[in-house]
């Protein structure tokens, strides 16, 4: 009997954090084009666009969370998870339904961020949590330190940055700037008007069209750069690498610039030209293939 009592006490203690979580069910009026700022430390934040002129907030608060502070009015709201100085259990999961045309800003430390169905501006920041978006916002900015970024569809203007997380865009249109230190940058299906991709050691991959008179810049220190373009691509290409290889399926072969160094460069045009494509890598390989 004594052993059973001990095990019962252990089970009760283990269940305390779950029991201590508080349920959130709040709503506030918000203009269809209002702005919402959300701050959470740990857990998750999910934001969904809908047709109502209000913000609905549901979810659970971590045991040590002091309160969910909601301030502002119909033009703008701030929703913040307030934490004490030395918290132990902050895992808070929030689901927000906001007017589809509203602008949002989400800041987290280790909480993940997911956004769907918004047509306003979207600004996301996280330290170690991943971020994922679907739908096509008017503007999109995402920045993480180690979290991965996944974008189903880019905005007319999109800025993505991560230190060690990967950056993946399924459908890319408009203007896209992507920067990473060691994480890979990959566009699965692109039709960009302007693009700027930059990494230090991560690989860069772009599969898509080269449009009109657009400008495309791809730069990596030690990572590889791979472009998959249509056979009928029309552009002017300028390619350089110090010690990497250049593998080109749509034009001439690269040539060495000096008999004393391994540096290679390649400049050529396809079709009637128009768009400008610049590719630079110090030691990574460069490949241009047809789709």
Secondary structure as GFF3:
##gff-version 3
##sequence-region A 1 291
A	DSSP	alpha_helix	2	20	.	.	.	ID=ss1
A	DSSP	beta_strand	22	29	.	.	.	ID=ss2
A	DSSP	beta_strand	35	40	.	.	.	ID=ss3
A	DSSP	beta_strand	43	50	.	.	.	ID=ss4
A	DSSP	beta_strand	54	61	.	.	.	ID=ss5
A	DSSP	beta_strand	65	73	.	.	.	ID=ss6
A	DSSP	beta_strand	76	83	.	.	.	ID=ss7
A	DSSP	beta_strand	92	99	.	.	.	ID=ss8
A	DSSP	beta_strand	103	108	.	.	.	ID=ss9
A	DSSP	beta_strand	112	116	.	.	.	ID=ss10
A	DSSP	beta_strand	121	126	.	.	.	ID=ss11
A	DSSP	beta_strand	131	134	.	.	.	ID=ss12
A	DSSP	beta_strand	139	144	.	.	.	ID=ss13
A	DSSP	beta_strand	149	153	.	.	.	ID=ss14
A	DSSP	beta_strand	157	162	.	.	.	ID=ss15
A	DSSP	beta_strand	167	180	.	.	.	ID=ss16
A	DSSP	beta_strand	185	199	.	.	.	ID=ss17
A	DSSP	beta_strand	204	208	.	.	.	ID=ss18
A	DSSP	beta_strand	215	220	.	.	.	ID=ss19
A	DSSP	beta_strand	225	229	.	.	.	ID=ss20
A	DSSP	beta_strand	235	241	.	.	.	ID=ss21
A	DSSP	beta_strand	246	248	.	.	.	ID=ss22
A	DSSP	beta_strand	255	256	.	.	.	ID=ss23
A	DSSP	beta_strand	264	270	.	.	.	ID=ss24
A	DSSP	beta_strand	275	281	.	.	.	ID=ss25
A	DSSP	beta_strand	286	290	.	.	.	ID=ss26
###
